[in-house]
Structures are given as structure tokens and as C-alpha cells.
């Protein structure tokens, strides 16, 4: 009798834990397989003093706890890596003066940078706002494509590429721009609902996949051609990451191709 009672109590506790682990009534999302490993960084023109000011502002914000606050808000965890120095701005040889600060962001990088009702939003966008406010700068945001970082910087169209940007290793080696970071690791993965029975690549046979319609997403899928052959259906959605996860949550697909940063976001909202 005692043994049966203990088993019932253990089962009840397990069910309660499962309920607590759900997000807004959904089970969590887990990675099935990793396609691309990468890091996000900021990019500046080589020798541009803008980088020095941004570096100082981020160190101050991090020392104040603002970076951790934003990371917890967006990802549910303090996963962003920046140095801390509460006096970094005071240590600058020349104090910052008012100016326009033009940031180029890839709005296909939810939740780092994206458009909501025509306005820029995301973790990187909020952090950039805080940096500009601290420095007394007028922030201007414009969309760019990830593959055009060097062109946008060298032409003077932007002062910084910031917003879900994984820099090109060849261009970095050629010193076409100056890297600040990396500040967070991000993989491109295939992910499934936590309550599904899809745990590895072999279990993708006959399953349906939703993915963004970007070239980056297709390039990631092509890294492992065998996966595409296992899938029964691949749907490319123009609505971006949020539409892909909507398909996943409503059962319109079995798995999604997504960034781990997006998984962090959906697992805590």
C-alpha cells in the first residue's frame, strides 16, 4: 500500500513539473540536430572610433546589470557575454558628443532584430537604444542583408552592423571590418516540440519541416543533404521565424529550422 502511494505521489509530482515546464500551455522546444554553429558579433569600419564609444557604453550598461536584465527578458537566461566596467565612459580620452548613430540590422534575425508593426524591435535593438541613450547619440536603424555587411560599412551607409549578425570568416581574415565580440553563441538547428517523439535525425523520416524563406535558412539545410531526403515535406514561409513556430505550435508541421536564440525566446514566453 505504501509503495503504491509513493508511486502515485511521484507520478503527481512529475505531472506538476511537466506543467510548470510548459510555456503558455505549450511544451518546450528542443533541438533535434544542429546544422550550423556560429557566433553573433558587431562589426565596425576598421579604425572607426565609434567602436571605442560603443564598447565603453556596453561595459557600463553591463556593470549596471542592464545587459543581464535585457537577456533575461528576451531569453529567460543571462547568456550574453560582454565585459563590465562602470567607469569605461569616464576613461575615454574624448567624451562622447551628440551625433547620429546609424545601425544596420538584419530583420530576419528574430528575436535579435525584427520588424513589429513597421518598427524595429528585438534584444539587439533594445540594447542599441540603451547604448545610444547613454552616449547621448541619436539612434537610426535601417535594414541590411547579412551578406552585405562589408558593403554597407565601407560605403558609409551604416556605422555598425548589429542585430543577429554572424560575420563572414573570410572577410574577417581580410580585415574588411573590425569585429566586436562575439557576444553570444547561436546555432541554426532543426527543433521539435518537447512533447514529440522526435529526438534525432533518423526520426525525421516522413516528418514535415517549416523554415524561413531566406537564403541563409536554405544554405543551412543544404549542409546536411540527407535530412532533406528524409523529410516528407518542406514548407518555406515568408512570415519569418514567428510564422514557423506558429506552424509548429498548431501542429501544421512536425519540426522547424530555427536559431537557438529563437528557441530560448519561445521557451520562456
C-alpha positions as CSV (number, residue, x, y, z in Angstrom):
1,X,0.0,0.0,0.0
2,X,2.8,2.4,1.0
3,X,4.6,1.5,-2.2
4,X,1.6,2.3,-4.4
5,X,1.0,5.6,-2.5
6,X,4.6,6.6,-3.1
7,X,4.3,5.8,-6.8
8,X,1.2,7.9,-7.1
9,X,2.8,10.8,-5.3
10,X,5.9,10.6,-7.6
11,X,3.6,10.5,-10.7
12,X,1.7,13.6,-9.4
13,X,5.0,15.4,-8.8
14,X,6.2,14.5,-12.3
15,X,3.0,15.8,-13.9
16,X,3.2,19.0,-11.9
17,X,6.8,19.5,-13.1
18,X,5.8,18.9,-16.7
19,X,3.0,21.5,-16.3
20,X,5.4,24.0,-14.9
21,X,7.9,23.4,-17.7
22,X,5.2,24.2,-20.3
23,X,5.2,27.7,-21.8
24,X,1.8,29.4,-22.1
25,X,0.2,25.9,-22.4
26,X,2.9,24.6,-24.8
27,X,5.5,22.1,-24.1
28,X,9.1,23.4,-24.6
29,X,11.1,23.2,-27.7
30,X,14.2,21.1,-28.1
31,X,17.0,20.7,-30.6
32,X,16.9,17.6,-32.8
33,X,20.1,18.2,-34.8
34,X,22.5,21.1,-35.3
35,X,23.1,22.3,-38.9
36,X,25.4,25.4,-38.4
37,X,27.4,26.6,-35.4
38,X,28.1,30.3,-35.3
39,X,28.5,33.4,-33.1
40,X,26.9,36.8,-33.2
41,X,29.2,39.9,-33.2
42,X,29.1,43.6,-34.0
43,X,31.0,44.9,-37.0
44,X,32.6,48.4,-37.4
45,X,34.8,50.1,-40.0
46,X,38.5,49.4,-39.2
47,X,39.9,52.2,-37.1
48,X,36.5,53.9,-36.6
49,X,36.4,55.5,-33.1
50,X,32.7,54.6,-32.9
51,X,33.6,51.2,-31.8
52,X,35.5,52.6,-28.8
53,X,32.5,54.5,-27.6
54,X,30.1,51.6,-28.1
55,X,32.5,49.3,-26.3
56,X,32.6,51.7,-23.3
57,X,28.8,52.2,-23.2
58,X,28.2,48.4,-23.3
59,X,30.7,47.8,-20.4
60,X,28.9,50.4,-18.3
61,X,25.5,49.0,-19.1
62,X,26.7,45.5,-18.2
63,X,28.2,46.7,-15.0
64,X,24.8,48.3,-14.1
65,X,23.0,45.0,-14.8
66,X,21.1,46.3,-17.8
67,X,22.5,43.7,-20.2
68,X,21.5,40.8,-17.9
69,X,18.1,42.4,-17.4
70,X,17.5,42.5,-21.2
71,X,18.9,39.0,-21.7
72,X,16.5,37.6,-19.0
73,X,13.6,39.5,-20.6
74,X,14.2,38.1,-24.1
75,X,15.8,34.7,-23.4
76,X,15.0,33.8,-19.8
77,X,18.7,33.5,-19.1
78,X,21.8,35.7,-18.7
79,X,23.6,34.3,-21.8
80,X,25.0,37.5,-23.3
81,X,28.8,37.9,-22.9
82,X,30.2,41.4,-22.5
83,X,32.9,42.8,-20.3
84,X,31.9,45.0,-17.3
85,X,33.4,48.4,-16.4
86,X,31.3,51.0,-14.6
87,X,33.8,53.7,-15.4
88,X,34.5,52.9,-19.0
89,X,33.0,56.1,-20.4
90,X,34.8,58.2,-17.9
91,X,38.1,56.6,-19.0
92,X,37.6,57.7,-22.7
93,X,40.2,60.3,-23.8
94,X,37.5,62.3,-25.5
95,X,34.0,62.3,-24.1
96,X,31.1,61.4,-26.5
97,X,29.4,64.3,-28.3
98,X,25.9,64.3,-29.8
99,X,25.7,62.7,-33.3
100,X,23.7,60.3,-35.4
101,X,24.5,56.6,-34.8
102,X,23.4,54.5,-37.8
103,X,22.9,50.8,-37.2
104,X,22.3,48.2,-39.9
105,X,20.2,45.3,-38.7
106,X,19.1,42.1,-40.4
107,X,15.4,42.0,-39.5
108,X,15.3,38.2,-40.4
109,X,17.1,37.6,-37.1
110,X,14.2,37.2,-34.6
111,X,14.4,37.8,-31.7
112,X,17.7,39.7,-32.0
113,X,16.3,42.2,-34.6
114,X,13.0,42.2,-36.4
115,X,10.1,44.4,-37.5
116,X,6.9,44.6,-35.5
117,X,4.1,46.8,-36.9
118,X,6.7,48.5,-39.1
119,X,9.0,49.3,-36.1
120,X,12.4,47.8,-35.2
121,X,12.4,45.5,-32.2
122,X,14.4,42.8,-30.5
123,X,17.2,42.2,-28.0
124,X,19.9,43.9,-30.1
125,X,17.6,46.8,-30.9
126,X,16.8,47.4,-27.2
127,X,20.5,47.2,-26.3
128,X,21.4,49.6,-29.1
129,X,18.8,52.0,-27.8
130,X,20.3,51.9,-24.3
131,X,23.8,52.5,-25.8
132,X,22.7,55.5,-27.8
133,X,20.8,57.0,-24.8
134,X,23.9,56.6,-22.6
135,X,26.2,58.2,-25.1
136,X,23.7,61.0,-26.0
137,X,23.5,59.8,-29.6
138,X,20.6,59.9,-32.0
139,X,19.9,56.3,-33.0
140,X,18.9,55.5,-36.5
141,X,18.1,51.9,-37.6
142,X,18.0,50.5,-41.2
143,X,17.7,47.1,-42.6
144,X,20.6,45.3,-44.2
145,X,21.3,41.8,-45.5
146,X,23.8,39.8,-43.6
147,X,25.9,39.1,-46.6
148,X,26.3,42.9,-47.3
149,X,27.9,43.9,-44.1
150,X,31.2,45.0,-45.7
151,X,29.4,46.9,-48.5
152,X,27.2,48.8,-46.1
153,X,30.1,49.7,-43.8
154,X,32.6,50.6,-46.4
155,X,30.1,52.8,-48.3
156,X,29.3,54.7,-45.1
157,X,25.7,53.7,-45.2
158,X,25.9,52.5,-41.6
159,X,28.3,53.0,-38.6
160,X,27.8,49.5,-37.2
161,X,26.3,46.1,-38.2
162,X,24.3,45.0,-35.2
163,X,21.4,42.7,-35.0
164,X,21.8,38.9,-35.3
165,X,24.9,39.2,-37.5
166,X,27.3,36.2,-37.8
167,X,30.3,37.7,-39.5
168,X,31.9,36.2,-42.6
169,X,35.2,34.5,-41.5
170,X,36.9,35.2,-44.8
171,X,36.1,38.9,-44.6
172,X,37.2,39.0,-41.0
173,X,40.6,37.4,-42.0
174,X,41.0,40.0,-44.7
175,X,40.2,42.7,-42.1
176,X,37.4,44.2,-44.1
177,X,35.8,45.2,-40.9
178,X,36.5,45.3,-37.2
179,X,34.8,42.7,-35.0
180,X,33.4,43.5,-31.6
181,X,32.5,40.3,-29.8
182,X,31.4,37.6,-30.2
183,X,28.8,38.2,-27.5
184,X,26.6,35.2,-27.8
185,X,26.7,31.7,-29.5
186,X,23.9,30.8,-31.9
187,X,23.3,27.6,-33.8
188,X,21.0,27.0,-36.7
189,X,19.1,23.8,-35.8
190,X,16.1,21.7,-36.5
191,X,13.9,21.7,-33.5
192,X,10.8,19.9,-32.3
193,X,8.2,20.3,-29.6
194,X,9.3,18.9,-26.3
195,X,6.3,16.6,-26.1
196,X,7.0,14.9,-29.5
197,X,9.0,11.7,-30.1
198,X,11.5,13.2,-32.4
199,X,14.9,13.0,-30.8
200,X,17.5,12.7,-33.7
201,X,18.0,12.8,-37.4
202,X,16.8,9.3,-38.0
203,X,13.4,10.1,-36.5
204,X,12.9,12.9,-39.2
205,X,11.8,10.3,-41.8
206,X,8.4,11.2,-43.1
207,X,8.2,14.4,-41.0
208,X,7.2,17.8,-42.2
209,X,9.5,20.9,-41.8
210,X,8.7,24.6,-41.8
211,X,11.5,27.1,-42.4
212,X,12.1,30.8,-43.3
213,X,12.3,31.6,-47.0
214,X,15.8,33.2,-46.5
215,X,18.9,32.1,-48.4
216,X,20.6,31.6,-45.1
217,X,18.0,29.0,-44.0
218,X,18.2,27.1,-47.3
219,X,22.0,27.1,-47.1
220,X,21.8,25.7,-43.5
221,X,19.5,22.9,-44.6
222,X,21.8,22.1,-47.5
223,X,24.7,21.5,-45.1
224,X,23.1,18.1,-44.4
225,X,21.5,16.9,-47.7
226,X,20.4,13.6,-46.1
227,X,18.0,15.4,-43.8
228,X,16.0,16.9,-46.7
229,X,15.7,13.5,-48.3
230,X,14.2,12.1,-45.0
231,X,11.6,14.8,-44.8
232,X,8.2,14.2,-46.4
233,X,7.5,18.0,-46.8
234,X,9.5,21.2,-46.5
235,X,7.5,24.5,-46.4
236,X,9.3,27.8,-46.8
237,X,7.4,30.6,-45.1
238,X,7.7,34.3,-45.9
239,X,6.4,35.3,-42.4
240,X,9.7,34.5,-40.8
241,X,10.6,32.8,-37.5
242,X,7.3,33.6,-35.8
243,X,5.2,32.1,-38.6
244,X,7.4,28.9,-38.5
245,X,6.9,28.5,-34.7
246,X,3.2,29.2,-35.2
247,X,3.1,26.3,-37.6
248,X,4.9,24.1,-35.0
249,X,2.7,25.0,-32.1
250,X,-0.6,24.5,-34.1
251,X,0.6,21.1,-35.5
252,X,0.9,22.2,-39.1
253,X,4.4,20.8,-39.1
254,X,6.5,18.4,-37.1
255,X,9.8,20.4,-36.9
256,X,11.2,23.8,-37.7
257,X,14.5,25.1,-38.9
258,X,15.4,27.9,-36.5
259,X,18.1,29.7,-34.5
260,X,18.8,28.6,-30.9
261,X,18.2,32.2,-29.8
262,X,14.6,31.9,-31.1
263,X,14.2,28.7,-29.1
264,X,15.4,30.5,-26.0
265,X,12.8,33.2,-26.7
266,X,9.8,30.8,-27.3
267,X,10.8,28.6,-24.3
268,X,10.4,31.5,-21.9
269,X,7.4,33.3,-23.4
